[in-house]
Amino acid sequence: MYEVKLDAFEGPLDLLLHLIKKLEIDIYDISMKHLTEQYLHYINSMSEWDINIQGEYLVMASELLRIKSRMLLPAADEAEEDPREELVTQLIEYQNYKYYAALLGEKRDAASGHFVKAPQDLSVYETAKPAELALNITDLIAAYEKAKSRKKRVAPVMTVKRENYTIQQATAVIHDKLRRSAQIKFTELFHFSETKHQLITLFMAMLEMMKNQEIHVEQQVLFGEIYIKRGA
C-alpha cells in the first residue's frame, strides 16, 4: 500500500478538492459513493497520523458517510434539500479562498521587485487616534461573502476589463466614494457581480490604503457592519 503524506493537504476540504479533481467529479453533482470510498482509502493510508489533527479528518469521514447514507434513501418529496448541498457550499467557498490566496501571492511576488522610499515618521505631529480595526484579506473576503449572500445580484457598474483593472484604479474608486461621503459602508464598494480579479484588486487597494492611513476602517460591534472613513 502506498503512503499518503498528511502534510501534503491543509485539511479535509483540501483533500476532498484534490480527490474531486483527480477523479474528475463535477463539484456541483458529487458522486458520494466514489468520493467517500477514495477519501476513506486516503486517510487509512496516511503515513503520518498526528493525534492533534486526526479528529478533523475523522469528522469529515463521518459526514461523508452520513451524506452517502441519506443519498440512498428515497426522497420524501421533490422539494427536499439535497443532502450534498452544505458540503458543496463549503467546498466552493474553500476553493474560492484558495484562489484568492494564490492570486494575492502572485501579486505580492510581482510587487516584491519594486522599491519605494520609506515613509517619514510624522507621529510627533499627530494627535492620538482611536485603535484601528485589524483586517486581513481573509476578513475582507468573509465580509464580502456574508454581504453577498444577503443581496440580490445586480448588473455590473464597472466596465474595466479584468486584465486591465489595477490597484490604482481600485484606489480611485474608493477615493471617489469618500469624496462624496466622509464615511461609507464596506458593502457600498461592491455591486456583487465582480470578477475574482476585480475583488482581489479592491481588497488589496483597501489594505494598502489602510497601511498608508488614507482610510480608517471601523467595526462598532463584533461581526457588525464595517465602515470606511477618510484618512488623514
Salt bridges, closest charged atoms under 4 A:
ASP14 OD1 - LYS98 NZ 2.70
ASP29 OD1 - ARG84 NH1 2.91
GLU37 OE2 - LYS33 NZ 3.06
GLU48 OE2 - LYS5 NZ 3.95
GLU63 OE2 - ARG66 NH2 2.60
GLU80 OE2 - ARG70 NH2 3.57
ASP82 OD2 - ARG84 NH2 2.80
GLU132 OE1 - HIS216 ND1 3.15
ASP176 OD1 - ARG179 NH2 3.89
ASP176 OD2 - ARG180 NH2 2.64
GLU194 OE2 - HIS191 NE2 3.75
GLU214 OE1 - HIS175 NE2 2.98
GLU218 OE1 - LYS229 NZ 3.05
